[in-house]
Amino acid sequence: MKRRELLVALAAGALAESSISLAQGSEAQYTNEIALPKPNVTGTVSLEEAIERRRSVRRFAPKPLPVEAIGQLLWAGQGITSPDGKRAAPSAGALYALELYVVTPTEVMHYLPRDHRAETRTTPDLRPGLRSLAVDQASVEAAPALLVVAAEPSRLSQRYGARANLYADLEVGHATQNMLLQAVALGLVAVTVGAVDGAPAARKLGLPHGQTVVYLIPVGFAA
């Protein structure tokens, strides 16, 4: 298939997916809230070793992640790490434009940094649909857990005006690298997927108005 034909096909697929999501989508209602296991702050892998070992891996063993690992990854990305509410990743003005979600074959989790908790809802497997919105990258569907980094730049707009989107994107990078290094320290593998159609993905996940999906991070045990 020629490049032009491929682009047209991708655009048509995204438009069809978007139409379905718009017809079916609304802000999701979570049915349960759970306390996540207390994060471990004394790991056995040094920062230097984690940096050296971090690689993008796209094949995963069919083994679910324990809730302890999921909680640790979320804490590394947006966990509260100081008494005044500052988080693990820097944010412009400490306004925190990010929300973290986890998609598994059976549920969606939304991280609540305060008190290190998550709200959850049971769902059909959303990974195939998200794969279709990420140029059919197989890792999105193959990983037992899919970390979703969503941004709401409007939280920064009042202070930073036109630079809000830039600062939100920078924040995404900070949080994502934290989670990638944490994955290494936990003996997991991961890959970042930036080629995602953010607005339709947000609708598929039932995210609140104003949030868009910026990054997907398939994560799991190595195949």
Buried (B, 14 or more C-beta within 10 A) or exposed (E): EEEEEEEEEBEEBBEEBBEBBEEEBEEBEBEEEEEBBEBBEEEEBEEEEBEEEBEEBBBBEEEBBEBBBBBBBBBBBBBBBEEEEEBBBEBBEEBBBBBBBBBBBEBBBBBBBEEBBBBBBEBEEBBEBBBBBBBEBEBBBBBBBBBBBBBBBBBBBEEBEEBBBEBBBBBBBBBBBBBBBBBBBBEBBBBBBEEBBBBBBBBBBBBEEEBBBBBBBBBBBEE
